[in-house]
């Protein structure tokens, strides 16, 4: 692809006939592109098109084997230009918590030794300074850092939870904190990978305004997204990728009007066809009655210190029903799910029954979990980094975050079947985290379905999926729901992502639950 630069323009970052290496293959071969100082760019494209990969290449994380990558901005003496590029992504958050388990979030809330948000944003931790090092040169640097930190905290409105444990944050709260951390650094370029992930409608609008304010200053912002409609108006140019190549690039209006964004993707996910979807077999323990209670909560209240997260929640879910669980960021949705899953210790202080068993009555939590399929951002960020896609799907039989038992022949066949349903069988032996974040989510969806669960919990299942994958997944799920084959709890911040077959709604507002219908 050839680049074009008007007379008198000033480059900020540029590629000239650049080719990068990813493992044993070449990517973005012979790419030329100029990011000018007066521009604000976004990288767009479908899942697996290479968006995040190009972001890694631009910040020096992939070997450059041919051509040129130039940074047209200066770094202070003793530092490299790459150190002036900030990066916030789902994968980065994954790396920060891989050594913890999913349940650690709930155990950490009342743990005095847990890392707080304030500690996460401290000078020593952000700037990677030894806290015991005595050096006068840090005094001026610390003052500048404190100034950036105050601005970031105010801009992102995170002061109310500075003293909270980092692991206790909701998905949306965590997103804001990680952006604040990036803004604490002295940056020239900030790369944001799917920045609206996990945010409710109000927070998305607020976040868009925040990004707009950042873009009107001296900081250059490069957005990576599958959702072009959410880009701030200050985004002036788009770089459209397909199969790790630049398909086209240019002014936003021109790209949106081009045939590239209107055309069908070259590869399509063909799940959801009624004749090919696996039929769910009835669980032998489910009994004959489809009206059986699978979940029952009575006057459930969850408090942490003086804060009440859930207040007198009453909710019954019967076999064959499907519910949408809605509410803004921080309303308690994930806390409520953690009670049902048994991950939250406060489940045992409340009247929570799952499959007729009272939490804390001596039931085997692992036996109960074997009948629950679950997908969530928390599961994804804690998953075993060494697992292959096949191992990830097969682990669903044991409800572990990796495969630690040899699967039976039946389980191996089922895992391959579900990978095939999602057209991911070719990726069976690839590391899960070598896939794009959207394709990782598809693998975890297969993991949730592999054991024919009596209860399917989908917490933001379309997060990270491009438009084509979202449409196909929702079609597939709706087919299963129409058959009455699944009992489902579906969490989302986007009404358009709720399958049509889901009619019941539990909405959380100020800690209370309000039941209704769509």
C-alpha positions as CSV (number, residue, x, y, z in Angstrom):
1,X,0.0,0.0,0.0
2,X,1.4,3.4,-0.9
3,X,1.1,6.4,1.4
4,X,0.3,10.0,0.5
5,X,1.4,13.0,2.5
6,X,0.4,16.5,1.5
7,X,3.0,19.2,1.1
8,X,3.9,20.8,4.5
9,X,2.4,18.1,6.7
10,X,4.4,16.9,9.7
11,X,4.8,13.1,10.3
12,X,4.4,11.8,13.8
13,X,4.9,8.1,13.1
14,X,5.6,6.3,9.8
15,X,6.0,2.9,8.1
16,X,7.9,2.6,4.9
17,X,7.8,-0.8,3.1
18,X,7.8,-2.4,6.5
19,X,7.4,-6.1,7.1
20,X,7.2,-7.7,10.6
21,X,7.7,-11.2,11.9
22,X,5.2,-13.1,14.1
23,X,6.7,-16.4,15.0
24,X,7.6,-18.2,11.8
25,X,5.5,-16.0,9.5
26,X,5.6,-12.5,8.0
27,X,2.8,-10.0,8.6
28,X,2.0,-6.6,7.2
29,X,4.4,-7.2,4.4
30,X,5.6,-4.0,2.6
31,X,3.4,-1.7,4.4
32,X,3.7,2.1,4.1
33,X,1.7,4.5,6.2
34,X,2.1,8.0,7.7
35,X,0.4,9.1,10.9
36,X,0.6,12.9,10.9
37,X,0.7,15.1,14.0
38,X,-2.6,16.8,13.1
39,X,-4.4,13.5,12.8
40,X,-6.1,11.1,15.1
41,X,-6.3,7.5,13.8
42,X,-8.3,4.3,14.5
43,X,-7.5,0.8,13.4
44,X,-10.6,-1.1,12.3
45,X,-11.3,-4.6,11.0
46,X,-12.9,-8.0,11.9
47,X,-11.7,-10.5,14.6
48,X,-8.4,-11.9,13.6
49,X,-7.6,-9.2,11.0
50,X,-4.5,-8.1,12.9
51,X,-5.6,-4.9,14.7
52,X,-4.0,-5.6,18.0
53,X,-1.0,-7.1,16.3
54,X,-0.4,-3.9,14.4
55,X,-0.6,-2.0,17.6
56,X,2.1,-4.3,19.0
57,X,4.2,-3.7,16.0
58,X,4.0,0.1,16.2
59,X,5.2,0.0,19.8
60,X,8.2,-2.2,18.9
61,X,6.8,-5.5,20.2
62,X,7.3,-7.4,16.8
63,X,10.6,-7.8,15.0
64,X,11.0,-5.5,12.0
65,X,12.5,-7.6,9.3
66,X,12.3,-5.2,6.3
67,X,11.7,-1.6,5.7
68,X,11.4,1.2,8.2
69,X,9.4,2.1,11.3
70,X,10.2,5.7,12.4
71,X,9.0,7.7,15.4
72,X,9.1,11.4,14.5
73,X,9.1,12.6,18.1
74,X,12.0,12.9,20.6
75,X,12.4,10.9,23.8
76,X,14.5,12.3,26.7
77,X,18.1,11.2,26.9
78,X,18.6,7.7,28.1
79,X,15.1,6.5,27.0
80,X,13.7,5.1,23.7
81,X,10.8,6.5,21.7
82,X,8.9,3.2,22.4
83,X,8.8,4.2,26.1
84,X,6.7,7.2,25.2
85,X,3.9,5.0,23.8
86,X,1.2,4.0,26.3
87,X,-1.0,1.0,25.7
88,X,-4.3,-0.1,27.4
89,X,-5.8,-3.4,26.2
90,X,-7.8,-6.4,27.4
91,X,-4.6,-8.5,26.9
92,X,-2.6,-6.2,29.2
93,X,-5.2,-6.6,32.0
94,X,-5.0,-10.4,31.4
95,X,-1.2,-10.4,32.1
96,X,-1.7,-8.5,35.3
97,X,-3.9,-11.2,36.9
98,X,-2.8,-14.5,35.4
99,X,-1.2,-15.5,38.7
100,X,-4.5,-15.2,40.5
101,X,-7.7,-17.3,40.4
102,X,-11.2,-16.1,39.6
103,X,-12.4,-16.4,43.2
104,X,-9.5,-14.1,44.4
105,X,-11.6,-11.1,43.3
106,X,-14.2,-11.8,46.0
107,X,-11.8,-12.9,48.6
108,X,-9.7,-9.8,48.1
109,X,-12.5,-7.3,48.9
110,X,-12.1,-7.8,52.6
111,X,-8.4,-8.6,52.6
112,X,-6.4,-5.7,54.2
113,X,-3.3,-6.8,52.3
114,X,-4.8,-6.7,48.8
115,X,-3.4,-4.2,46.3
116,X,-5.5,-1.1,46.3
117,X,-6.2,1.2,43.3
118,X,-4.2,3.9,45.0
119,X,-1.2,1.4,45.3
120,X,-1.7,0.4,41.6
121,X,-1.4,4.1,40.7
122,X,1.6,4.8,42.9
123,X,4.7,6.5,41.6
124,X,6.9,3.5,42.4
125,X,4.6,1.0,40.8
126,X,3.7,2.9,37.6
127,X,7.3,4.2,37.0
128,X,8.8,0.9,38.1
129,X,10.9,2.5,40.8
130,X,12.5,0.6,43.7
131,X,10.7,2.1,46.7
132,X,13.8,1.8,48.8
133,X,16.0,3.6,46.4
134,X,17.0,7.1,47.7
135,X,17.7,9.4,44.8
136,X,17.2,13.1,44.6
137,X,16.6,13.0,40.9
138,X,13.2,11.4,41.6
139,X,11.9,14.4,43.4
140,X,11.2,16.5,40.3
141,X,10.0,13.4,38.4
142,X,7.6,12.6,41.3
143,X,6.1,16.1,41.2
144,X,5.4,15.8,37.5
145,X,4.0,12.3,38.1
146,X,1.7,13.5,40.9
147,X,0.4,16.3,38.6
148,X,-0.4,13.8,35.8
149,X,-2.0,11.4,38.3
150,X,-4.3,14.1,39.7
151,X,-5.5,15.1,36.2
152,X,-6.1,11.4,35.3
153,X,-8.0,10.7,38.5
154,X,-10.2,13.7,38.0
155,X,-10.7,13.1,34.2
156,X,-11.8,9.5,34.7
157,X,-13.7,10.1,38.0
158,X,-12.0,7.3,39.9
159,X,-11.4,9.0,43.2
160,X,-14.4,7.2,44.9
161,X,-12.7,3.9,44.7
162,X,-9.0,4.7,45.1
163,X,-8.9,2.8,48.4
164,X,-10.7,-0.3,47.1
165,X,-8.9,-3.5,46.2
166,X,-7.9,-3.6,42.5
167,X,-9.3,-7.1,42.0
168,X,-12.7,-6.0,43.5
169,X,-13.4,-3.6,40.6
170,X,-16.1,-4.2,38.1
171,X,-15.0,-4.6,34.4
172,X,-16.0,-1.0,33.6
173,X,-14.2,0.4,36.7
174,X,-11.1,-1.6,35.9
175,X,-11.0,-0.2,32.4
176,X,-11.1,3.4,33.7
177,X,-8.3,2.6,36.2
178,X,-6.0,1.1,33.6
179,X,-6.5,4.1,31.4
180,X,-5.7,6.4,34.3
181,X,-2.5,4.4,34.9
182,X,-1.4,5.0,31.3
183,X,-2.1,8.7,31.6
184,X,0.2,8.9,34.6
185,X,3.1,8.2,32.2
186,X,4.8,10.9,30.1
187,X,3.4,9.9,26.7
188,X,3.4,11.1,23.1
189,X,1.1,8.3,21.8
190,X,-1.6,6.4,23.6
191,X,-2.9,3.1,22.0
192,X,-6.3,2.1,23.3
193,X,-7.4,-1.4,22.3
194,X,-11.3,-1.8,22.5
195,X,-11.6,1.1,24.9
196,X,-15.4,0.9,25.3
197,X,-15.3,-2.8,26.4
198,X,-17.5,-3.4,29.4
199,X,-18.9,0.1,29.7
200,X,-22.6,0.8,30.1
201,X,-24.3,3.4,27.8
202,X,-23.7,6.3,30.1
203,X,-20.1,5.4,30.7
204,X,-19.5,4.9,27.0
205,X,-20.8,8.4,26.3
206,X,-18.7,9.9,29.1
207,X,-15.7,7.9,28.0
208,X,-16.1,9.2,24.4
209,X,-16.0,12.7,25.7
210,X,-12.9,11.9,27.8
211,X,-11.2,10.6,24.7
212,X,-12.3,13.7,22.7
213,X,-10.7,15.9,25.3
214,X,-7.5,13.9,25.1
215,X,-7.5,14.1,21.4
216,X,-7.8,17.9,21.3
217,X,-4.5,18.2,23.2
218,X,-1.0,17.4,22.2
219,X,-1.4,13.6,22.9
220,X,-1.9,11.5,19.8
221,X,-4.5,8.7,20.4
222,X,-4.6,5.5,18.3
223,X,-7.9,3.6,18.8
224,X,-8.3,-0.1,18.0
225,X,-11.9,-1.3,17.7
226,X,-14.5,-3.5,16.0
227,X,-17.2,-0.8,16.5
228,X,-16.8,2.1,14.2
229,X,-20.0,3.7,15.4
230,X,-18.4,4.3,18.8
231,X,-15.4,6.3,17.6
232,X,-15.2,9.9,19.0
233,X,-15.9,12.5,16.4
234,X,-12.3,13.7,16.8
235,X,-11.1,10.5,15.1
236,X,-10.1,11.9,11.7
237,X,-8.6,8.8,9.9
238,X,-9.2,5.1,9.7
239,X,-6.8,2.2,8.9
240,X,-8.8,-0.8,7.7
241,X,-7.1,-4.2,8.1
242,X,-7.9,-7.6,6.6
243,X,-5.8,-10.8,7.1
244,X,-2.8,-8.9,8.6
245,X,-2.6,-6.5,5.7
246,X,-3.6,-2.9,5.3
247,X,-6.6,-3.0,3.0
248,X,-7.1,0.8,2.8
249,X,-6.5,3.9,4.9
250,X,-7.5,7.5,4.7
251,X,-10.0,10.1,6.0
252,X,-12.8,8.7,8.1
253,X,-15.6,9.8,5.9
254,X,-13.9,8.4,2.8
255,X,-13.3,5.0,4.4
256,X,-16.8,4.7,5.8
257,X,-18.2,5.4,2.4
258,X,-16.0,2.9,0.6
259,X,-16.8,-0.6,-0.4
260,X,-14.4,-2.0,2.2
261,X,-16.7,-1.4,5.2
262,X,-19.9,-2.4,3.3
263,X,-18.5,-5.6,1.8
264,X,-18.8,-9.0,3.4
265,X,-15.8,-10.2,5.3
266,X,-13.6,-12.8,3.4
267,X,-14.1,-15.4,6.1
268,X,-17.4,-15.9,7.9
269,X,-18.3,-17.7,11.0
270,X,-21.2,-20.1,10.1
271,X,-22.6,-21.1,13.5
272,X,-26.2,-21.0,14.3
273,X,-27.6,-23.0,11.5
274,X,-30.5,-25.0,12.9
275,X,-29.7,-28.2,11.0
276,X,-26.1,-28.3,12.3
277,X,-26.3,-27.1,15.9
278,X,-25.9,-29.8,18.4
279,X,-29.1,-30.9,20.1
280,X,-29.0,-30.5,23.9
281,X,-29.8,-33.7,25.7
282,X,-31.9,-33.4,28.8
283,X,-29.9,-33.7,32.1
284,X,-30.9,-36.9,33.8
285,X,-31.1,-35.1,37.1
286,X,-33.5,-32.4,35.8
287,X,-36.6,-34.5,36.2
288,X,-39.7,-34.3,34.1
289,X,-40.9,-30.9,35.2
290,X,-39.7,-27.9,33.1
291,X,-41.0,-25.7,36.0
292,X,-38.3,-26.9,38.4
293,X,-36.5,-24.2,40.2
294,X,-32.8,-24.0,39.2
295,X,-32.0,-20.8,41.1
296,X,-33.7,-19.2,44.1
297,X,-32.5,-16.2,46.0
298,X,-34.5,-14.9,49.0
299,X,-33.8,-11.5,50.6
300,X,-30.2,-11.6,49.5
301,X,-28.0,-8.7,50.8
302,X,-24.3,-8.2,50.2
303,X,-22.3,-5.6,52.1
304,X,-18.7,-4.6,52.2
305,X,-18.0,-2.4,55.1
306,X,-20.5,0.5,54.9
307,X,-21.3,-0.1,51.2
308,X,-24.4,-2.2,50.3
309,X,-23.9,-3.8,46.9
310,X,-27.1,-5.9,46.8
311,X,-30.2,-5.2,48.9
312,X,-32.9,-7.8,49.6
313,X,-32.8,-9.5,46.2
314,X,-35.6,-12.0,45.5
315,X,-35.2,-13.9,42.3
316,X,-36.4,-17.3,41.0
317,X,-35.2,-18.9,37.8
318,X,-37.0,-22.0,36.5
319,X,-35.9,-24.6,34.0
320,X,-36.4,-23.5,30.4
321,X,-36.5,-19.7,31.3
322,X,-34.1,-17.2,29.9
323,X,-33.3,-13.9,31.7
324,X,-31.5,-10.7,30.8
325,X,-29.6,-9.3,33.9
326,X,-29.2,-5.6,33.3
327,X,-27.9,-2.6,35.1
328,X,-25.2,0.1,34.9
329,X,-21.5,-0.4,35.8
330,X,-21.1,-1.1,39.5
331,X,-24.8,-2.0,40.0
332,X,-23.9,-5.5,41.3
333,X,-24.5,-7.8,38.3
334,X,-21.2,-9.7,38.6
335,X,-21.6,-9.9,42.4
336,X,-25.0,-11.5,41.9
337,X,-23.6,-14.0,39.5
338,X,-20.7,-14.8,41.9
339,X,-23.3,-15.8,44.5
340,X,-25.0,-18.2,42.1
341,X,-21.6,-19.7,41.0
342,X,-20.5,-20.0,44.6
343,X,-17.3,-18.0,44.1
344,X,-18.3,-15.2,46.6
345,X,-18.0,-16.1,50.3
346,X,-21.1,-14.1,51.1
347,X,-23.2,-16.8,49.2
348,X,-23.0,-18.8,52.5
349,X,-24.4,-15.9,54.6
350,X,-27.5,-15.7,52.4
351,X,-30.4,-17.8,51.2
352,X,-29.0,-18.9,47.9
353,X,-30.3,-22.2,46.3
354,X,-28.9,-23.6,43.1
355,X,-30.4,-26.8,41.7
356,X,-32.4,-27.1,44.9
357,X,-29.2,-27.1,47.1
358,X,-28.7,-24.4,49.8
359,X,-25.3,-22.8,49.6
360,X,-23.3,-23.9,52.6
361,X,-25.4,-27.0,53.3
362,X,-22.5,-29.4,52.5
363,X,-23.1,-29.7,48.8
364,X,-20.1,-30.1,46.5
365,X,-19.6,-26.8,44.8
366,X,-17.7,-28.5,42.0
367,X,-20.5,-30.9,41.3
368,X,-22.9,-28.0,41.1
369,X,-20.5,-26.1,38.8
370,X,-20.3,-29.1,36.4
371,X,-23.9,-28.3,35.5
372,X,-23.3,-24.6,34.8
373,X,-21.8,-23.2,31.7
374,X,-20.1,-19.9,32.1
375,X,-18.5,-17.2,30.0
376,X,-17.3,-13.8,31.3
377,X,-14.5,-11.3,31.0
378,X,-13.2,-12.5,34.4
379,X,-12.9,-16.1,33.2
380,X,-11.0,-15.0,30.1
381,X,-8.5,-12.8,32.0
382,X,-7.7,-15.6,34.5
383,X,-7.5,-18.5,32.1
384,X,-4.3,-20.6,31.9
385,X,-1.9,-18.8,29.5
386,X,-0.4,-22.1,28.3
387,X,-3.7,-23.8,27.3
388,X,-4.5,-24.6,23.7
389,X,-7.9,-24.0,22.2
390,X,-8.7,-27.7,22.5
391,X,-7.6,-27.8,26.1
392,X,-9.7,-24.7,26.9
393,X,-12.8,-26.3,25.5
394,X,-12.2,-29.7,27.1
395,X,-11.6,-28.0,30.5
396,X,-15.3,-27.1,30.5
397,X,-16.1,-30.6,31.6
398,X,-14.2,-30.0,34.9
399,X,-14.8,-26.2,35.3
400,X,-11.1,-25.5,35.6
401,X,-9.2,-22.6,34.0
402,X,-7.0,-25.1,32.1
403,X,-7.0,-28.8,31.3
404,X,-5.5,-30.7,34.2
405,X,-7.1,-34.1,33.6
406,X,-6.9,-36.3,30.6
407,X,-10.2,-36.1,28.7
408,X,-12.1,-39.2,27.8
409,X,-12.7,-40.2,24.2
410,X,-16.3,-38.9,24.5
411,X,-15.1,-35.6,25.9
412,X,-12.4,-35.2,23.2
413,X,-15.1,-35.8,20.5
414,X,-17.4,-33.2,22.1
415,X,-14.6,-30.6,22.3
416,X,-13.7,-31.1,18.7
417,X,-17.4,-30.9,17.8
418,X,-17.9,-27.5,19.4
419,X,-14.7,-26.2,17.9
420,X,-16.0,-27.3,14.6
421,X,-19.4,-25.6,15.2
422,X,-17.5,-22.3,15.7
423,X,-15.3,-23.0,12.7
424,X,-12.2,-23.1,15.0
425,X,-11.2,-26.7,14.6
426,X,-8.1,-25.6,12.7
427,X,-7.0,-23.7,15.8
428,X,-7.4,-26.7,18.1
429,X,-3.7,-27.0,18.9
430,X,-3.0,-23.3,18.8
431,X,-2.4,-21.5,22.2
432,X,-5.7,-19.8,23.2
433,X,-4.0,-16.5,23.7
434,X,-2.4,-16.5,20.3
435,X,-5.9,-15.8,18.9
436,X,-7.5,-12.4,18.8
437,X,-9.5,-11.4,21.9
438,X,-12.7,-11.9,19.9
439,X,-11.8,-15.4,18.8
440,X,-10.7,-16.3,22.4
441,X,-14.2,-15.4,23.4
442,X,-15.6,-17.9,20.8
443,X,-13.4,-20.7,22.2
444,X,-14.7,-20.0,25.7
445,X,-18.3,-20.0,24.4
446,X,-17.6,-23.5,23.1
447,X,-16.2,-24.4,26.5
448,X,-19.4,-23.3,28.2
449,X,-21.6,-25.4,25.8
450,X,-19.5,-28.5,25.7
451,X,-21.1,-30.2,28.7
452,X,-24.7,-29.5,27.9
453,X,-25.2,-27.3,31.0
454,X,-28.5,-27.1,32.8
455,X,-27.8,-23.4,33.4
456,X,-25.8,-21.2,31.0
457,X,-24.5,-17.9,32.4
458,X,-23.3,-15.5,29.7
459,X,-21.7,-12.3,31.1
460,X,-21.0,-9.9,28.2
461,X,-20.6,-12.8,25.8
462,X,-20.3,-10.5,22.7
463,X,-17.6,-8.4,24.2
464,X,-14.7,-8.2,21.7
465,X,-16.7,-9.7,18.8
466,X,-16.9,-7.9,15.5
467,X,-20.3,-7.3,13.8
468,X,-20.3,-10.6,11.8
469,X,-19.3,-12.7,14.8
470,X,-21.9,-11.0,17.0
471,X,-24.7,-11.6,14.5
472,X,-23.8,-15.2,14.0
473,X,-23.4,-16.0,17.7
474,X,-26.7,-14.3,18.6
475,X,-28.4,-16.2,15.8
476,X,-27.0,-19.5,17.2
477,X,-28.0,-18.7,20.8
478,X,-31.5,-17.7,19.7
479,X,-32.0,-21.0,17.9
480,X,-31.1,-22.9,21.1
481,X,-33.3,-20.7,23.3
482,X,-36.3,-21.1,21.0
483,X,-36.1,-24.8,21.4
484,X,-36.3,-24.4,25.2
485,X,-33.1,-26.4,25.5
486,X,-31.3,-23.9,27.7
487,X,-31.9,-22.0,30.9
488,X,-29.9,-18.8,30.5
489,X,-28.8,-15.7,32.4
490,X,-27.6,-13.2,29.9
491,X,-25.7,-10.0,31.0
492,X,-25.0,-7.1,28.6
493,X,-24.8,-3.4,28.5
494,X,-26.3,-3.3,25.0
495,X,-30.0,-3.9,24.4
496,X,-29.4,-4.7,20.8
497,X,-27.3,-7.8,21.8
498,X,-30.1,-9.5,23.7
499,X,-31.4,-12.4,21.7
500,X,-35.1,-12.0,20.8
501,X,-36.1,-15.1,22.7
502,X,-35.1,-13.6,26.0
503,X,-38.2,-11.9,27.4
504,X,-37.6,-11.8,31.1
505,X,-35.5,-9.1,32.7
506,X,-34.0,-8.5,36.1
507,X,-32.7,-4.9,36.3
508,X,-30.5,-3.9,39.2
509,X,-30.8,-0.3,40.3
510,X,-29.2,1.1,43.5
511,X,-28.7,-2.5,44.8
512,X,-32.3,-3.6,44.3
513,X,-33.7,-5.9,41.8
514,X,-36.7,-5.0,39.6
515,X,-38.3,-7.8,37.5
516,X,-40.0,-7.2,34.2
517,X,-40.5,-8.2,30.6
518,X,-39.0,-6.8,27.4
